[in-house]
Amino acid sequence: MALTKKDWKELFIGIGFLLPNILGFLAFTVIPLVMSIYMAFTDWNLEMHNYFRSEPISFVWFDNFVKLFSDPDFPQYFGNTFFMMIGIPFGVAGSLVAALLLNMDFVKGDNRKRLTVTMILTAVMVCCFGLLAVLGLGGTGMTILMVSLVGGVLILGSIGGKTVYRTLFYFPYFTAGVATYILWKKLYSPENGPINNALRPLLDALTPVAILISPACEAIGIGLLVVVGLFYLCMVRRKLRLWRDGESGSVSIWLGMILSSLPLIFAWWWVSPTWLHIAGKEEALSLLSRNANWVLLLMLIFLGIGWGRFLYNFFFVGRKYTCIIDRGIGDSTIVDGSAMVLNMALVGLCCVFWILPEMAAAEEGLTPPNWTSDYYWAKPALLIMGFWGAIGSNNMLLYLAGLSGVPQELYEAADIDGATPWQRFWNITWPQLSNVTFFIMIMAVIGGLQGGFDMARVMTDGGPAGSTTTLAYYIYTQGFGTGRLGYASAVSWLLFLMVFIVTMFNWKFGNRYTNE
């Protein structure tokens, strides 16, 4: 059917309205995308190809990618990117807890007025007590300001209820990222930052305690390793039960076993033992190596029990019900991955107890860390800041929206059956929020792979010694710091490939986990 003059007129009018958006999309998305593909296979370098030098740009094909994988610093930056993603499960859990608390109605029923007055008076009392304590300890002006802000939030929330709390929780999210990072950089200042000023008297008081428990620190560390191993065996038992009942496929159980075993493997690797040291023919390589014998023994025992039980059931006992091989892979990724992160944290705490005697025996005793200027504390400092930001972010709003959609009839039925609060959450709230969690996890993983640039640029400049340089910041330094646009484009496309693969994996298997 031929278009009439009126149809053509309406078509041109519609294109005219869309033209600014189309031109912007072409200028700022399509053309740069095509140019980056072209640059990834060339030796484009601003030091050689600029207004003052007319050297031709030549195709190098895959040389940039070969140089990328042969770069000795690339594995560190690659590992930094994934290390910074360790905070994702904690951030999601913090958002969920905040949403659950803000969704509760604490003041309802006949005693509403009395309970409201009690909450306000309690908040005022806590605020005043905090200010008196800070003033008595000689806190700085910034510390007093922070305590006053926390007290003000508590009082305003008690007066206005959960609506005010929701607003105050989300309010920092409106703050520009750079301003937030500058604030946290001041908070992390080793000399006069509020965090270290608050930690310094506390650590001074804890130094005698640390010296007192120093003889038991090795036993405490070994006890934490035992907890890690027992938790690992519990995860193995859970995975075998799911596999036996047909709720987890073969691929899923193997993936879950590998993820669950990683903390135990890294626990031995982190103490840097060698077989010569284990045999007693070599001196210790580090402060942690003195515990290498215990670590090796415990990890081998737990790994042997876990994998022995798994292989015995997998090859000899068999299963009651069959299913497709990749069923439950979302459970392996989310649940077993989160358990892996928790066990990693316990292993790190174990290492802290092992070096605690040396720290307490120092002349100055226990001292606050240097945070962003320390190689080992820089990444944890950024993780703590990221956790703070994640609690009141869009994730909290998404969970609040999801909680408002949970049918109340389910809770009423659970109350009739005598369900506990934990049973209500695990069997009703959590399954009903699976779609929200799925979306949050996908966006968090994408943001984790692409993130890290703004924090590193403002707070650490990628240091110290590259400890906070992620792939995003590496692209910036190579493209705009050294001018190697071709090499930076190759890194960008590698990052895009990683994001695409992880997203497709989450979309395929995470969506199935949501439906299950």
FENUR-V113436 format. One line per field, one symbol per residue. ss: DSSP state (@ for helix, = for strand, . for the rest). burial: I if it has 24 or more other C-alpha atoms within 12 Angstrom, else O. Layout:
ss=???
burial=???
This chain:
ss=....@@@@@@@@@@@@@@@@@@@@@@@@@@@@@@@@@@@@.=......=....=....=...@@@@@@@@...@@@@@@@@@@@..@@@@@@@@@@@@@@@@@........@@@@@@@@@@@@@@@@@@@@@@@@@....@@@@@@@@@@@@@@@@@@@@.@@@@@@@@@@@@@..@@@@@@@@@@@......@@@@@@@@@@@@@@@@@@@@@@@@@@@@@@@@@@@@@@@@@@@@@@@@@@@.....@@@@@@@@@@@@@@@@@@@@@....@@@@..........@@@@@@@@@@@@@@@@@@@@@@@@@@@@@...........@@@@@@@@@@@@@@@@@@@@@@@@@@@@@@@@@.........@@@....@@@@@@@@@@@@@@..@@@@@@@@@@@...@@@@@@@@@....@@@@@@@@@@@@.@@@@@@@@@@@@@@@@@..@@@@@@@@..........@@@@@@@@@@@...@@@@@@@@@@@@@@@@@@@@@@@@@@@@@@@.
burial=OOOOOOOOOOOOOOOOOOOOOOOOOOOOOOOOOOOIIIIIIIIIIIOOOOOOOOOOOOOOOOOIIOOIOOOOOIOOIIOIIIIIIIIIIIIIIIIIIIIIOIIOOOOOOOOOOOOIOOIIOOIIOOIOOIIOOIOOOOIOOIIIOIIIOIIIIIIIIIIOIIOOIIOIIIOOIOOOOOOIIOIIIIIIIIOOIIIIIIIIOOIOOOIOOIIOOIOOIIOIIIIIIIIIIIIIIOIIIIIIIIIIOIIIIIIIIIIIIIIIIIIIIIIIOIIIIIOOOIOOOOOOOOOIIIIIIIIIOIIIOIIOOIIOIIOOOIOOOOOOOOOOOIIIIIIIIIIIIIIIIIIIIIIIIIIIIIIIIOIIOOOOIIIIIIIIIIOOOIIIIIIIIIIIIIIIIIIIIIIIOIIOOIOOOOIOOOOOOOOOOOOIOOOIIIOIIIIIIIIIIIIIIIIIIIIIIIIIIIIIIIIOOIIIIIIIIIIIIIIOOOOIIIIIIIIIIIIOOOIOOIIOOIIOIIIOIIOO
